[in-house]
Amino acid sequence: MLQLENLSKTFNAGTVNAKLALNDLSLTLNNGDFVTIIGGNGAGKSTMLNAIAGAWKPDSGRIIIDGEDITNIPEHKRAKFLGRVFQDPMMGTASNMWVEENLAIARRRGQKHTLRWAITSAERNEYRELLKPLGLGLEDRLTTKMGLLSGGQRQAITLLMATMGKPKLLLLDEHTAALDPKTAATVLGLTDKLISEGGLTALMVTHNMKDAIAHGNRLIMMNAGKIIFDVSGEAKKKLTVEDLLSHFAAASGTEFASDRALLG
């Protein structure tokens, strides 16, 4: 479903501030893979997601989704392939629009536009049924402005919106980092449910080693723009945080230096 072939990217090339963000990075995801990504600050985790999303073009290498080379396709045209949830709950929705209006935008994304905007009763019933399993009471708040919801409620709706169109690839960029532990656990449970039921392929960047181990069928660790550890299946299930620290030290020659990852 996803192939990254020898991606490299240097920001501020040719200056004293040059930063090698991706270093000949290659990665292949099969259909239905749910891959968690862990690494220290500056490891290249979010940079990789931004490359896939088209926020910028790599200096070299190719990005292929479901057999189609999208390396040179502009960011806005990749929307039909991708769903994305950011760390900030405020980024995925329109604050001044109602819950049902946000859901309608997500539902109609990629469809031909007409002069019709009114949300039909059938659509409204569909949105209630989609929101009900969240257990947040949002099915009764369809005409509430998104800006009045809590961060966790907004992030849950953003996740739902990102998966409504069954994207070929779901990108989750530390999407629970700004939430309190209880709300984060709820959103992660919803993440597992939506990915499993939708048969989605997903990449989830997380700062929490325990979450990286507990979720998904595969884990990769990054450092200095490279993948230094890749584990899946039963081997992943048996991992501990201590195992990850040991693998990081062996592959990088340094100790893992992220308190957020260790203490999360």
N, C-alpha and C positions, 0 to 999 in steps of 0.2 A: 504493500500500500504506500510505503514511503521509502525512497532511496535518497540518501545524501551521499554524493560522490566527491570526495577530496575537496571539501569546502575550506576555503581560507579567506580570512578577512583581517585587514590591519586598518585600524582607525588612525587618523592623523599621520598617514604614511609620509615619510620624508622629513618629519619634524622631530624635535626633541621630545614631543609628547606621543610619539608613535606607540601604539598598543596592539600587539598581536592578539586578536580576540578568538579567532578560530584557526586552528593549525592543521590543515590537511585532514579535516574531519570526515569520516565516513560512517554511515549508519543505515541499516535496513530494518524496516518494520514490516511484519507480515500482517495480513488482514486480521483484525481483532486483537492485536497486541495492545496491552495497556502498560506502558513503560514509565516508570518513575525515574527522575533524574536528580541526583544529589551532587553537591560540590561546593567548595568554598567561594567566597566573594571573588568575582573576576574569573571564574572558571570557564565561562562561556555558555552557561545554561540558557539564560534569557536571550543572549546573542544568537544562539542557534534557533530558538523559537522565532525571533524577529526575522531571521533569514528565511525561514519557511513561510512566514506570513507575508514577506515581501516588503518589510520596512526599509530594507536596503538590499543592494545587489552584492553578492560575494565577489571578491577579487578573482577567484577562480573556483572551479567545481560546478556541479550540477545538482538541481533539486527536482526530483521526479515523484509525482503523486499518481498512483494508480496507472502507471505506465506513461503518463504525460509529463513532458519536460516543462516545468513552470518557471525555470530560472529567470527568464526574461519577461514574464508576465507581470504587469504592474499590480500593486497591492490590492486595489479595489476590485480587480478582476479575479482575484483568488478567493473571493467571498463564497463562490459556489462550491469550493472544495473544502473550506475550513470553518470550524467553529472555534471561538477563543474566549477565554475568561481570564481577566487580569487580576492582579493583586488587589487593586483598589476597587471596592464594591461600587463606587460611583461612576466607573468608566464604562460599564457595560449596558447602562440603561439611560433613558432620558428622564431627568428628575421632574420636569414640569408636566409630564404626560402621565395618564392613568396607567395602572397595571395592565388593563386589557389592551390599551393602545400600544404599549411596548411589545406585548405578546403578538399583536397583529402585525407589527413591523417585522418581527422575526419570522412569523408564519409566511408572510408574503415576500420575503427576501428571495430574489432571483426570479420572481414571476414578472410577467408583463404588467406594466402599470396602466391603470385606467383612471377615469374620473371618479370612480366609486371609492369612497373611503369608509362609509358607515360600516360598523361591525354588526354582522347579522346575529340573530338569536342563536343560530346553529354554531357560529364561531364562539359566541359567548359561553354556550354550554360546553363546548370543547375545552375552552380555557379553564372553566371550573373543574372539569374532570382531570385536567393536567395538573392543576394546583393542589387538588384535594390530597393526593398521596404524600405531599410534602409535610403534612401535619402541622402547618403554620397558620391555618385559618385564612389563608390568602384567597381561597375560592370565594369568600364573602366580601372581599375588598377590591373587586375588579375596577371600581371607579375611584380608588384612592390614588393620589399622586405618588409616584415612586420615591420622591424626595422625603416623604413622610415615613417611609419604612426604615426598619433597622438595617444595619450593614449586613447581617446574616440573612435577613429576608430578601434584600436586594441581590445578594450573591446567589441565593438559591434560584431566584427568578432569572438572573443572568445565565446561570448554568442551564436552566431549562430552555431558555431562548437559544443558547448556543447549540443545543442538541436537537431542537425541534425539526430541523430540516435534514436530519441524518447526514451530517458532514462526513466526507471521506476521512478527515483527520480532525481530532479535537485537541486543541492546545490549551493547557492549563498552566498559567505562569504564577506559581505561588498563590493560588486563588483562595487559600484559607489563612494566609499569613497575617492579615489585618483583623482577624476575628478572634474572639475569646475562645478558650479551649473547648467549652461545651458546644458553642455554635460551630466551631471548626469541625468537630466530630460529626455533627449533624450534616454539614455540607459535604464532608468526605463520604459519609454513608450514602447520600444522594448521588454523589459522583459515581460510586461503585454501581449503584442501581441503574442509573441512566446508561452507563457504558455497557454494562452486562446485558440489559434488556434490549438496547439498540444495536448490539453487536458492533460497537464503534471501535475504531483504532484511536489510541490516545497517547499523548506525551504530557506528563505532569511533572513540572519543576516543583520541588519542595525544599524547604530549609530544614525539614524535620526528618532525621534519619529513621526514627521509629515508623513514621508514616510511609517513608519510602520503602521500608521492608514490608509493612502490613498491607499495602495496596498494590494492585497490578500483578502481572505475571512475569515482569522482567524489570531489572534495575540496572541503571548505568551510572557510573561515577565519572565526573569530569574534572580536569585540572589543566590549566594553561591552554585551554582551547582544544583539548584532546579527550577522548574517552580512554580512561585508564583501567576501568573495571566494568565488566558486563556479565551479569548472572541472571538466570531465569529458572523457572520450574521449581523442582524440589530443593535445589541448592539455594534458591532465593528464600524459600520459606524457612529454611534452617538458619538463616543469617541472624547475627546479633549486631548491635551497634559496635561492640568491641571488634567483631570480624571486619566490619567496614573500615574502622580506623586502622586496623592492621593492614588491610589491602591497600589503603590509601598511602600509608607510610612506605610500603614495599614498592609501590608503583611510582611514587613521586619523589621519594627520598626525603620527604619532610613530614612534619606532623600536621594533622588537620586542624585548622585554626579558625573555626567558626563556632562561637558559643551558642548562636541561635540553633545550629544543627544539633549540637551535643545536648543542649538543655531543653530543647523544644518538647 
